[in-house]
Amino acid sequence: MRVCIYLKGTEPELSFTSEEHIFPAGIGGIQKLPQGYVSHECNNAFSALELEFMRNSLIALPRQFYGPGKRGNLSPKKATKSNVTLMSSRDAPDLIELGYISLGRPYVIPQLKIDINGTVHFISDRSFGEYKKQFKDFAKKLPKFDYKYILHEDERFGKGDFIIGYHDGKWHVALSNKALISEIDGFIEKILSQKVFENGTPQYATVQPKVHQTIQMDDRYFRTCAKIVFNYLAFTKGQEFVLNERFDPLRDWIVNGGENEFATLLARENNRFEMFSPIPFPELSHRLIITKIGTTLIGYISFYGAGFETVIKLCTNFEDSFELAGYICDWQKRKEYSLNDFLNALHDKNESNLM
């Protein structure tokens, strides 16, 4: 019988048409739980949780530099992008532009930088194509500006300066003085009527920028970490094992949130993966281990090597014996291993090299 390990519900109240990855596909996860372990309704709700985890938590930073891209794609064309944010030149910190990071490279989005005294610049990135075509495309979109935009406030802007940018179907407005918002529409009409860029000179992105991003460390990060560890516990021990009521407090918190009594970041000196430091784990791999301390079942998870290690308290009343279990996601090579399989393969390789 199909029973959701998170909602503990069955058909027909729940459907089981999709499968849950152990590690999210967006950070390179491959292995899925068997169909019938996680309901489609729950899986669908987890998508929003994972999106926040990947875009706005600590994980967003290495993901912008290393990848992978959407659904774990390793192609540079599908590489992960950061959220559009404000960037400033290291050499000219007052020169502020809207852009994003992808595979460690900064990209400045097409934008108008406007001074209410009459100065207007169109700024773009060479990688997006020829200047006049970029502006022509931007000019076609500008009349459709409808005040549905993402606002970026920064006190470094002059009182009469603002930026209007467009990327991936979304408008962005950056300024320091909200009073300018009421004047934006008038400036757009003026720009369009005067056709100020038909004979303009391109202004391209500055190099080596400082990027200003906001990272959110809330319960969505910790709940996603707990979900990954719980997924692997279900994968390695089975559905019936994790449906035990001793895991009910954890599963309720993963699904519904609330007070976090289960997860925390570990200090570097308490890193549980240090016990495996002589082992040549795949570079930048994601790793987790589950072990028992006293009567508490605990999971440890890290991302992009041994970084961002988080400890998850799975339950505090586990009286049975439990053999240490672990899992490795080598997303760069599109491979995943149990800890035992990885160590056995490493042993076999070393034995072969000695022969």
SULSUL-V987946 format. One record per pair of residues at least 12 apart in sequence whose ideal C-beta (glycine too) atoms are under 10 Angstrom apart, sorted by sequence separation. I is the first residue (numbers start at 1). J is the second residue. If there is no record, write none. Layout:
i->I j->J
i->I j->J
//
This chain:
i->2 j->14
i->4 j->16
i->19 j->31
i->20 j->32
i->21 j->33
i->67 j->79
i->68 j->80
i->69 j->81
i->86 j->98
i->87 j->99
i->97 j->109
i->98 j->110
i->99 j->111
i->110 j->122
i->111 j->123
i->122 j->134
i->162 j->174
i->163 j->175
i->230 j->242
i->249 j->261
i->250 j->262
i->288 j->300
i->289 j->301
i->299 j->311
i->300 j->312
i->326 j->338
i->327 j->339
i->330 j->342
i->2 j->15
i->3 j->16
i->19 j->32
i->20 j->33
i->66 j->79
i->67 j->80
i->85 j->98
i->86 j->99
i->87 j->100
i->98 j->111
i->110 j->123
i->111 j->124
i->122 j->135
i->124 j->137
i->152 j->165
i->161 j->174
i->162 j->175
i->234 j->247
i->249 j->262
i->250 j->263
i->276 j->289
i->287 j->300
i->288 j->301
i->289 j->302
i->298 j->311
i->299 j->312
i->325 j->338
i->326 j->339
i->327 j->340
i->328 j->341
i->2 j->16
i->6 j->20
i->18 j->32
i->19 j->33
i->20 j->34
i->65 j->79
i->66 j->80
i->84 j->98
i->85 j->99
i->87 j->101
i->97 j->111
i->109 j->123
i->110 j->124
i->111 j->125
i->124 j->138
i->161 j->175
i->162 j->176
i->233 j->247
i->273 j->287
i->275 j->289
i->287 j->301
i->288 j->302
i->298 j->312
i->299 j->313
i->325 j->339
i->326 j->340
i->327 j->341
i->328 j->342
i->5 j->20
i->19 j->34
i->20 j->35
i->64 j->79
i->65 j->80
i->84 j->99
i->85 j->100
i->98 j->113
i->108 j->123
i->109 j->124
i->110 j->125
i->149 j->164
i->150 j->165
i->160 j->175
i->161 j->176
i->162 j->177
i->272 j->287
i->273 j->288
i->286 j->301
i->287 j->302
i->288 j->303
i->297 j->312
i->298 j->313
i->299 j->314
i->324 j->339
i->325 j->340
i->326 j->341
i->327 j->342
i->328 j->343
i->4 j->20
i->19 j->35
i->54 j->70
i->63 j->79
i->64 j->80
i->84 j->100
i->85 j->101
i->97 j->113
i->108 j->124
i->109 j->125
i->122 j->138
i->149 j->165
i->159 j->175
i->160 j->176
i->161 j->177
i->162 j->178
i->273 j->289
i->286 j->302
i->287 j->303
i->297 j->313
i->298 j->314
i->324 j->340
i->326 j->342
i->18 j->35
i->19 j->36
i->20 j->37
i->21 j->38
i->63 j->80
i->64 j->81
i->65 j->82
i->82 j->99
i->83 j->100
i->84 j->101
i->96 j->113
i->107 j->124
i->108 j->125
i->122 j->139
i->149 j->166
i->150 j->167
i->157 j->174
i->158 j->175
i->159 j->176
i->160 j->177
i->230 j->247
i->233 j->250
i->272 j->289
i->285 j->302
i->286 j->303
i->287 j->304
i->296 j->313
i->297 j->314
i->298 j->315
i->323 j->340
i->326 j->343
i->16 j->34
i->17 j->35
i->19 j->37
i->20 j->38
i->62 j->80
i->63 j->81
i->64 j->82
i->82 j->100
i->83 j->101
i->95 j->113
i->107 j->125
i->108 j->126
i->110 j->128
i->157 j->175
i->158 j->176
i->159 j->177
i->162 j->180
i->285 j->303
i->286 j->304
i->287 j->305
i->296 j->314
i->297 j->315
i->298 j->316
i->16 j->35
i->19 j->38
i->20 j->39
i->63 j->82
i->64 j->83
i->81 j->100
i->82 j->101
i->87 j->106
i->106 j->125
i->107 j->126
i->108 j->127
i->109 j->128
i->110 j->129
i->145 j->164
i->157 j->176
i->158 j->177
i->161 j->180
i->162 j->181
i->272 j->291
i->284 j->303
i->285 j->304
i->286 j->305
i->287 j->306
i->296 j->315
i->297 j->316
i->16 j->36
i->18 j->38
i->20 j->40
i->60 j->80
i->80 j->100
i->81 j->101
i->82 j->102
i->87 j->107
i->105 j->125
i->107 j->127
i->108 j->128
i->150 j->170
i->151 j->171
i->152 j->172
i->153 j->173
i->154 j->174
i->156 j->176
i->157 j->177
i->159 j->179
i->160 j->180
i->164 j->184
i->230 j->250
i->284 j->304
i->285 j->305
i->293 j->313
i->295 j->315
i->296 j->316
i->297 j->317
i->298 j->318
i->16 j->37
i->18 j->39
i->19 j->40
i->26 j->47
i->29 j->50
i->61 j->82
i->80 j->101
i->81 j->102
i->87 j->108
i->107 j->128
i->110 j->131
i->145 j->166
i->149 j->170
i->150 j->171
i->151 j->172
i->152 j->173
i->153 j->174
i->154 j->175
i->155 j->176
i->159 j->180
i->162 j->183
i->229 j->250
i->230 j->251
i->281 j->302
i->283 j->304
i->284 j->305
i->285 j->306
i->286 j->307
i->288 j->309
i->295 j->316
i->296 j->317
i->297 j->318
i->16 j->38
i->17 j->39
i->18 j->40
i->20 j->42
i->21 j->43
i->24 j->46
i->60 j->82
i->79 j->101
i->80 j->102
i->81 j->103
i->87 j->109
i->105 j->127
i->142 j->164
i->144 j->166
i->148 j->170
i->149 j->171
i->150 j->172
i->151 j->173
i->152 j->174
i->153 j->175
i->154 j->176
i->155 j->177
i->162 j->184
i->283 j->305
i->286 j->308
i->287 j->309
i->288 j->310
i->290 j->312
i->292 j->314
i->294 j->316
i->295 j->317
i->296 j->318
i->16 j->39
i->17 j->40
i->18 j->41
i->20 j->43
i->24 j->47
i->27 j->50
i->60 j->83
i->79 j->102
i->80 j->103
i->84 j->107
i->112 j->135
i->148 j->171
i->149 j->172
i->150 j->173
i->151 j->174
i->152 j->175
i->153 j->176
i->157 j->180
i->160 j->183
i->164 j->187
i->227 j->250
i->231 j->254
i->282 j->305
i->284 j->307
i->295 j->318
i->297 j->320
i->14 j->38
i->15 j->39
i->16 j->40
i->17 j->41
i->18 j->42
i->19 j->43
i->26 j->50
i->79 j->103
i->82 j->106
i->84 j->108
i->99 j->123
i->110 j->134
i->142 j->166
i->147 j->171
i->149 j->173
i->150 j->174
i->151 j->175
i->152 j->176
i->153 j->177
i->164 j->188
i->226 j->250
i->227 j->251
i->230 j->254
i->281 j->305
i->288 j->312
i->290 j->314
i->294 j->318
i->295 j->319
i->298 j->322
i->11 j->36
i->14 j->39
i->15 j->40
i->16 j->41
i->18 j->43
i->21 j->46
i->24 j->49
i->25 j->50
i->26 j->51
i->55 j->80
i->79 j->104
i->82 j->107
i->84 j->109
i->98 j->123
i->110 j->135
i->141 j->166
i->146 j->171
i->149 j->174
i->153 j->178
i->162 j->187
i->226 j->251
i->229 j->254
i->281 j->306
i->293 j->318
i->295 j->320
i->297 j->322
i->10 j->36
i->13 j->39
i->14 j->40
i->15 j->41
i->16 j->42
i->17 j->43
i->18 j->44
i->20 j->46
i->24 j->50
i->27 j->53
i->54 j->80
i->55 j->81
i->56 j->82
i->76 j->102
i->79 j->105
i->81 j->107
i->97 j->123
i->99 j->125
i->112 j->138
i->138 j->164
i->145 j->171
i->147 j->173
i->272 j->298
i->292 j->318
i->299 j->325
i->300 j->326
i->301 j->327
i->303 j->329
i->14 j->41
i->16 j->43
i->23 j->50
i->24 j->51
i->26 j->53
i->27 j->54
i->55 j->82
i->56 j->83
i->76 j->103
i->84 j->111
i->110 j->137
i->111 j->138
i->112 j->139
i->138 j->165
i->144 j->171
i->151 j->178
i->164 j->191
i->223 j->250
i->226 j->253
i->227 j->254
i->272 j->299
i->273 j->300
i->292 j->319
i->299 j->326
i->304 j->331
i->5 j->33
i->11 j->39
i->13 j->41
i->14 j->42
i->15 j->43
i->26 j->54
i->55 j->83
i->95 j->123
i->97 j->125
i->110 j->138
i->138 j->166
i->141 j->169
i->145 j->173
i->226 j->254
i->227 j->255
i->272 j->300
i->273 j->301
i->292 j->320
i->303 j->331
i->10 j->39
i->15 j->44
i->18 j->47
i->21 j->50
i->24 j->53
i->25 j->54
i->26 j->55
i->76 j->105
i->109 j->138
i->137 j->166
i->142 j->171
i->225 j->254
i->271 j->300
i->272 j->301
i->273 j->302
i->277 j->306
i->292 j->321
i->293 j->322
i->9 j->39
i->24 j->54
i->112 j->142
i->141 j->171
i->151 j->181
i->223 j->253
i->224 j->254
i->270 j->300
i->272 j->302
i->276 j->306
i->292 j->322
i->5 j->36
i->6 j->37
i->7 j->38
i->8 j->39
i->110 j->141
i->222 j->253
i->223 j->254
i->271 j->302
i->291 j->322
i->292 j->323
i->2 j->34
i->4 j->36
i->5 j->37
i->6 j->38
i->7 j->39
i->9 j->41
i->27 j->59
i->149 j->181
i->222 j->254
i->223 j->255
i->273 j->305
i->274 j->306
i->290 j->322
i->291 j->323
i->292 j->324
i->2 j->35
i->3 j->36
i->4 j->37
i->5 j->38
i->6 j->39
i->9 j->42
i->26 j->59
i->69 j->102
i->223 j->256
i->273 j->306
i->290 j->323
i->291 j->324
i->2 j->36
i->3 j->37
i->4 j->38
i->5 j->39
i->7 j->41
i->69 j->103
i->147 j->181
i->219 j->253
i->223 j->257
i->226 j->260
i->229 j->263
i->266 j->300
i->272 j->306
i->290 j->324
i->291 j->325
i->1 j->36
i->2 j->37
i->3 j->38
i->4 j->39
i->6 j->41
i->7 j->42
i->24 j->59
i->27 j->62
i->28 j->63
i->67 j->102
i->149 j->184
i->219 j->254
i->222 j->257
i->223 j->258
i->266 j->301
i->271 j->306
i->274 j->309
i->289 j->324
i->290 j->325
i->291 j->326
i->2 j->38
i->3 j->39
i->4 j->40
i->6 j->42
i->27 j->63
i->64 j->100
i->65 j->101
i->67 j->103
i->226 j->262
i->263 j->299
i->266 j->302
i->271 j->307
i->273 j->309
i->289 j->325
i->290 j->326
i->2 j->39
i->4 j->41
i->5 j->42
i->6 j->43
i->26 j->63
i->64 j->101
i->65 j->102
i->66 j->103
i->67 j->104
i->147 j->184
i->220 j->257
i->223 j->260
i->225 j->262
i->226 j->263
i->262 j->299
i->272 j->309
i->288 j->325
i->289 j->326
i->290 j->327
i->4 j->42
i->7 j->45
i->28 j->66
i->63 j->101
i->64 j->102
i->65 j->103
i->66 j->104
i->147 j->185
i->219 j->257
i->222 j->260
i->225 j->263
i->263 j->301
i->268 j->306
i->271 j->309
i->288 j->326
i->289 j->327
i->4 j->43
i->6 j->45
i->28 j->67
i->29 j->68
i->64 j->103
i->65 j->104
i->128 j->167
i->145 j->184
i->146 j->185
i->218 j->257
i->219 j->258
i->223 j->262
i->224 j->263
i->225 j->264
i->268 j->307
i->270 j->309
i->272 j->311
i->287 j->326
i->288 j->327
i->289 j->328
i->6 j->46
i->27 j->67
i->28 j->68
i->61 j->101
i->63 j->103
i->64 j->104
i->65 j->105
i->123 j->163
i->145 j->185
i->219 j->259
i->222 j->262
i->223 j->263
i->225 j->265
i->287 j->327
i->288 j->328
i->27 j->68
i->28 j->69
i->60 j->101
i->64 j->105
i->117 j->158
i->119 j->160
i->124 j->165
i->219 j->260
i->222 j->263
i->268 j->309
i->270 j->311
i->286 j->327
i->287 j->328
i->288 j->329
i->26 j->68
i->29 j->71
i->30 j->72
i->62 j->104
i->116 j->158
i->118 j->160
i->119 j->161
i->121 j->163
i->123 j->165
i->218 j->260
i->221 j->263
i->222 j->264
i->266 j->308
i->267 j->309
i->286 j->328
i->287 j->329
i->25 j->68
i->26 j->69
i->28 j->71
i->29 j->72
i->115 j->158
i->116 j->159
i->117 j->160
i->145 j->188
i->219 j->262
i->222 j->265
i->265 j->308
i->266 j->309
i->285 j->328
i->286 j->329
i->287 j->330
i->26 j->70
i->28 j->72
i->113 j->157
i->116 j->160
i->117 j->161
i->219 j->263
i->221 j->265
i->265 j->309
i->266 j->310
i->285 j->329
i->286 j->330
i->25 j->70
i->26 j->71
i->27 j->72
i->28 j->73
i->115 j->160
i->116 j->161
i->143 j->188
i->265 j->310
i->266 j->311
i->284 j->329
i->285 j->330
i->286 j->331
i->25 j->71
i->26 j->72
i->28 j->74
i->114 j->160
i->115 j->161
i->116 j->162
i->142 j->188
i->143 j->189
i->264 j->310
i->265 j->311
i->282 j->328
i->284 j->330
i->285 j->331
i->24 j->71
i->25 j->72
i->26 j->73
i->114 j->161
i->115 j->162
i->142 j->189
i->250 j->297
i->263 j->310
i->264 j->311
i->281 j->328
i->282 j->329
i->283 j->330
i->284 j->331
i->285 j->332
i->24 j->72
i->25 j->73
i->113 j->161
i->114 j->162
i->217 j->265
i->263 j->311
i->264 j->312
i->282 j->330
i->284 j->332
i->285 j->333
i->23 j->72
i->113 j->162
i->114 j->163
i->142 j->191
i->143 j->192
i->250 j->299
i->262 j->311
i->263 j->312
i->264 j->313
i->275 j->324
i->281 j->330
i->282 j->331
i->283 j->332
i->290 j->339
i->21 j->71
i->112 j->162
i->113 j->163
i->114 j->164
i->142 j->192
i->247 j->297
i->262 j->312
i->263 j->313
i->276 j->326
i->282 j->332
i->283 j->333
i->285 j->335
i->286 j->336
i->289 j->339
i->21 j->72
i->112 j->163
i->113 j->164
i->246 j->297
i->262 j->313
i->282 j->333
i->285 j->336
i->288 j->339
i->98 j->150
i->111 j->163
i->112 j->164
i->113 j->165
i->139 j->191
i->261 j->313
i->262 j->314
i->285 j->337
i->287 j->339
i->27 j->80
i->111 j->164
i->112 j->165
i->139 j->192
i->237 j->290
i->262 j->315
i->273 j->326
i->282 j->335
i->26 j->80
i->98 j->152
i->109 j->163
i->110 j->164
i->111 j->165
i->112 j->166
i->236 j->290
i->110 j->165
i->111 j->166
i->233 j->288
i->261 j->316
i->282 j->337
i->287 j->342
i->96 j->152
i->109 j->165
i->110 j->166
i->111 j->167
i->139 j->195
i->156 j->212
i->232 j->288
i->281 j->337
i->108 j->165
i->109 j->166
i->110 j->167
i->231 j->288
i->232 j->289
i->233 j->290
i->285 j->342
i->96 j->154
i->109 j->167
i->139 j->197
i->154 j->212
i->228 j->286
i->232 j->290
i->254 j->312
i->281 j->339
i->108 j->167
i->109 j->168
i->138 j->197
i->139 j->198
i->229 j->288
i->96 j->156
i->107 j->167
i->152 j->212
i->228 j->288
i->229 j->289
i->230 j->290
i->279 j->339
i->282 j->342
i->95 j->156
i->96 j->157
i->109 j->170
i->111 j->172
i->113 j->174
i->114 j->175
i->116 j->177
i->136 j->197
i->229 j->290
i->281 j->342
i->94 j->156
i->111 j->173
i->135 j->197
i->136 j->198
i->250 j->312
i->93 j->156
i->94 j->157
i->109 j->172
i->111 j->174
i->135 j->198
i->225 j->288
i->250 j->313
i->251 j->314
i->276 j->339
i->279 j->342
i->94 j->158
i->116 j->180
i->233 j->297
i->249 j->313
i->250 j->314
i->279 j->343
i->85 j->150
i->96 j->161
i->98 j->163
i->132 j->197
i->135 j->200
i->249 j->314
i->250 j->315
i->281 j->346
i->84 j->150
i->86 j->152
i->88 j->154
i->97 j->163
i->98 j->164
i->99 j->165
i->114 j->180
i->131 j->197
i->132 j->198
i->233 j->299
i->249 j->315
i->280 j->346
i->83 j->150
i->85 j->152
i->86 j->153
i->96 j->163
i->98 j->165
i->100 j->167
i->116 j->183
i->120 j->187
i->132 j->199
i->135 j->202
i->232 j->299
i->247 j->314
i->248 j->315
i->249 j->316
i->276 j->343
i->279 j->346
i->84 j->152
i->86 j->154
i->88 j->156
i->97 j->165
i->98 j->166
i->99 j->167
i->100 j->168
i->132 j->200
i->134 j->202
i->229 j->297
i->246 j->314
i->247 j->315
i->98 j->167
i->114 j->183
i->118 j->187
i->122 j->191
i->131 j->200
i->229 j->298
i->230 j->299
i->232 j->301
i->246 j->315
i->86 j->156
i->114 j->184
i->116 j->186
i->120 j->190
i->131 j->201
i->132 j->202
i->229 j->299
i->245 j->315
i->246 j->316
i->86 j->157
i->116 j->187
i->120 j->191
i->131 j->202
i->228 j->299
i->229 j->300
i->244 j->315
i->246 j->317
i->247 j->318
i->115 j->187
i->118 j->190
i->130 j->202
i->131 j->203
i->229 j->301
i->242 j->314
i->245 j->317
i->246 j->318
i->99 j->172
i->114 j->187
i->131 j->204
i->226 j->299
i->228 j->301
i->246 j->319
i->98 j->172
i->114 j->188
i->120 j->194
i->122 j->196
i->225 j->299
i->244 j->318
i->98 j->173
i->112 j->187
i->121 j->196
i->122 j->197
i->225 j->300
i->226 j->301
i->228 j->303
i->98 j->174
i->112 j->188
i->114 j->190
i->120 j->196
i->121 j->197
i->126 j->202
i->128 j->204
i->225 j->301
i->244 j->320
i->86 j->163
i->97 j->174
i->114 j->191
i->120 j->197
i->127 j->204
i->128 j->205
i->224 j->301
i->225 j->302
i->96 j->174
i->118 j->196
i->122 j->200
i->124 j->202
i->126 j->204
i->127 j->205
i->225 j->303
i->112 j->191
i->121 j->200
i->122 j->201
i->123 j->202
i->124 j->203
i->125 j->204
i->126 j->205
i->233 j->312
i->241 j->320
i->96 j->176
i->120 j->200
i->121 j->201
i->122 j->202
i->123 j->203
i->124 j->204
i->125 j->205
i->84 j->165
i->121 j->202
i->122 j->203
i->123 j->204
i->124 j->205
i->229 j->310
i->233 j->314
i->84 j->166
i->121 j->203
i->123 j->205
i->228 j->310
i->229 j->311
i->230 j->312
i->84 j->167
i->123 j->206
i->225 j->308
i->229 j->312
i->84 j->168
i->112 j->196
i->225 j->309
i->226 j->310
i->228 j->312
i->230 j->314
i->112 j->197
i->225 j->310
i->227 j->312
i->229 j->314
i->237 j->322
i->81 j->167
i->84 j->170
i->86 j->172
i->224 j->310
i->225 j->311
i->226 j->312
i->81 j->168
i->85 j->172
i->221 j->308
i->225 j->312
i->226 j->313
i->236 j->323
i->84 j->172
i->86 j->174
i->222 j->310
i->226 j->314
i->237 j->325
i->83 j->172
i->85 j->174
i->221 j->310
i->222 j->311
i->223 j->312
i->236 j->325
i->84 j->174
i->113 j->203
i->222 j->312
i->235 j->325
i->236 j->326
i->236 j->327
i->233 j->325
i->235 j->327
i->232 j->325
i->232 j->326
i->233 j->327
i->108 j->203
i->232 j->327
i->108 j->204
i->109 j->205
i->231 j->327
i->108 j->205
i->107 j->205
i->108 j->206
i->229 j->327
i->106 j->205
i->228 j->327
i->106 j->206
i->106 j->207
i->108 j->209
i->228 j->329
i->106 j->208
i->236 j->338
i->106 j->209
i->235 j->338
i->106 j->210
i->236 j->340
i->106 j->211
i->97 j->203
i->99 j->205
i->232 j->338
i->99 j->206
i->97 j->205
i->101 j->209
i->97 j->206
i->96 j->206
i->99 j->209
i->101 j->211
i->95 j->206
i->100 j->211
i->97 j->209
i->99 j->211
i->101 j->213
i->96 j->209
i->100 j->213
i->92 j->206
i->95 j->209
i->96 j->210
i->91 j->206
i->89 j->205
i->90 j->206
i->91 j->207
i->93 j->209
i->96 j->212
i->89 j->206
i->90 j->207
i->91 j->208
i->92 j->209
i->93 j->210
i->87 j->205
i->88 j->206
i->89 j->207
i->90 j->208
i->91 j->209
i->87 j->206
i->89 j->208
i->90 j->209
i->89 j->209
i->90 j->210
i->88 j->209
i->89 j->210
i->87 j->209
i->88 j->210
i->86 j->209
i->87 j->210
i->88 j->211
i->86 j->210
i->87 j->211
i->88 j->212
i->86 j->211
i->87 j->212
i->85 j->211
i->86 j->212
i->87 j->213
i->85 j->212
i->86 j->213
i->85 j->213
i->82 j->211
i->85 j->214
i->83 j->213
i->82 j->213
i->83 j->214
i->64 j->211
i->64 j->213
i->61 j->211
i->61 j->213
i->60 j->213
i->61 j->215
i->60 j->215
i->59 j->215
i->60 j->216
i->56 j->213
i->58 j->215
i->56 j->214
i->57 j->215
i->58 j->216
i->56 j->215
i->57 j->216
i->58 j->217
i->56 j->216
i->57 j->217
i->55 j->216
i->56 j->217
i->57 j->218
i->56 j->218
i->59 j->221
i->53 j->216
i->57 j->220
i->58 j->221
i->52 j->216
i->56 j->220
i->57 j->221
i->56 j->221
i->57 j->222
i->59 j->224
i->52 j->218
i->59 j->225
i->53 j->220
i->54 j->221
i->57 j->224
i->52 j->220
i->53 j->221
i->57 j->225
i->51 j->220
i->52 j->221
i->53 j->222
i->49 j->219
i->50 j->220
i->53 j->223
i->54 j->224
i->49 j->220
i->52 j->223
i->53 j->224
i->48 j->220
i->49 j->221
i->52 j->224
i->53 j->225
i->50 j->223
i->51 j->224
i->49 j->223
i->50 j->224
i->53 j->227
i->49 j->224
i->53 j->228
i->46 j->223
i->50 j->227
i->46 j->224
i->49 j->227
i->50 j->228
i->46 j->227
i->42 j->227
i->46 j->231
i->38 j->227
i->38 j->231
i->37 j->231
i->38 j->234
i->27 j->224
i->37 j->234
i->33 j->231
i->37 j->235
i->29 j->228
i->32 j->231
i->33 j->232
i->24 j->224
i->31 j->231
i->34 j->234
i->27 j->228
i->31 j->232
i->33 j->234
i->34 j->235
i->37 j->238
i->38 j->239
i->29 j->231
i->33 j->235
i->37 j->239
i->24 j->227
i->32 j->235
i->36 j->239
i->24 j->228
i->31 j->235
i->34 j->238
i->22 j->227
i->23 j->228
i->34 j->239
i->37 j->242
i->49 j->254
i->22 j->228
i->33 j->239
i->37 j->243
i->49 j->255
i->20 j->227
i->21 j->228
i->22 j->229
i->24 j->231
i->58 j->265
i->22 j->230
i->23 j->231
i->46 j->254
i->49 j->257
i->22 j->231
i->23 j->232
i->46 j->255
i->21 j->231
i->22 j->232
i->45 j->255
i->20 j->231
i->22 j->233
i->45 j->256
i->22 j->234
i->42 j->254
i->22 j->235
i->42 j->255
i->20 j->234
i->22 j->236
i->20 j->235
i->66 j->283
i->67 j->284
i->66 j->284
i->65 j->284
i->6 j->227
i->62 j->284
i->6 j->230
i->5 j->230
i->6 j->231
i->5 j->231
i->59 j->286
i->5 j->233
i->6 j->234
i->5 j->234
i->5 j->238
i->5 j->239
i->4 j->239
i->5 j->240
i->8 j->243
i->3 j->239
i->5 j->241
i->6 j->242
i->2 j->239
i->3 j->240
i->5 j->242
i->8 j->245
i->1 j->239
i->5 j->243
i->66 j->304
i->4 j->243
i->8 j->247
i->65 j->304
i->3 j->243
i->8 j->248
i->63 j->303
i->6 j->247
i->62 j->303
i->63 j->304
i->5 j->247
i->62 j->304
i->8 j->251
i->61 j->304
i->62 j->305
i->6 j->250
i->7 j->251
i->8 j->252
i->59 j->303
i->6 j->251
i->7 j->252
i->58 j->303
i->59 j->304
i->62 j->307
i->5 j->251
i->6 j->252
i->57 j->303
i->58 j->304
i->61 j->307
i->62 j->308
i->4 j->251
i->61 j->308
i->6 j->254
i->7 j->255
i->59 j->307
i->6 j->255
i->58 j->307
i->59 j->308
i->6 j->256
i->58 j->308
i->4 j->255
i->57 j->308
i->58 j->310
i->28 j->284
i->28 j->285
i->29 j->286
i->72 j->329
i->74 j->331
i->28 j->286
i->74 j->332
i->27 j->286
i->72 j->331
i->74 j->333
i->74 j->334
i->24 j->286
i->72 j->334
i->23 j->286
i->68 j->331
i->22 j->286
i->23 j->287
i->67 j->331
i->68 j->332
i->23 j->288
i->66 j->331
i->67 j->332
i->22 j->288
i->66 j->332
i->68 j->334
i->28 j->303
i->27 j->303
i->27 j->304
i->23 j->301
i->23 j->303
i->31 j->327
i->31 j->329
i->30 j->329
i->29 j->329
i->30 j->330
i->28 j->329
i->30 j->331
i->27 j->329
i->28 j->330
i->29 j->331
i->28 j->331
i->23 j->327
i->27 j->331
i->28 j->332
i->30 j->334
i->22 j->327
i->23 j->328
i->24 j->329
i->28 j->333
i->30 j->335
i->31 j->336
i->23 j->329
i->25 j->331
i->28 j->334
i->30 j->336
i->31 j->337
i->22 j->329
i->28 j->335
i->29 j->336
i->31 j->338
i->21 j->329
i->23 j->331
i->28 j->336
i->23 j->336
i->22 j->336
//
